[in-house]
């Protein structure tokens, strides 16, 4: 690796030197190389702000490494939704995880919105869920109409746990726990 570059005085480090370093890191993966370039740029910005150097040679390499394309999980085809929901109903996993996945499928909210939900946001009589702006991606409040199935799930959850989604182990509702089960290939 070209880490000897990092032992030089900051004013003598050139874009060409950083290109070699970032190219070597890119062999481990584009995301790592992008992160290293960003960190280097932050170091040079800090140094320039304090008068230790005049410019940021890492900035010249901003588009040097191609950002990998993001592959989002594909949605379930319509013909697979019913079998998935039936498999989920009979799944022997944790009650909270199963209920959370059912709520996600029936309300179309993001996992973070569900995980941050509190009982005071749920109106059982009006069958609505008021998600506050701070829990929403676009920072605007959102009103989710609740179907009879969702109200039934929430009522069950309320009687069994007293809390919307307990955060105590082993009842884990983290995105890492829910994401694999949301995958179309999951055999929940």
Secondary structure, DSSP 8 states (H G I E B T S, - for coil): --GGGGGS-GGG--HHHHHHHHHHHHTT-HHHHHHHHHHHHHHHHHHHHTTS-S--GGGGGTTTS------------HHHHHHHHHHHHT--S-HHHHHHHHHHHHH---HHHHHT--GGGEETTTTEEEE-GGGSTTSS-EEEE--HHHHHHHHHHHHHHSSSS--STTS--SHHHHHHHHSTT---
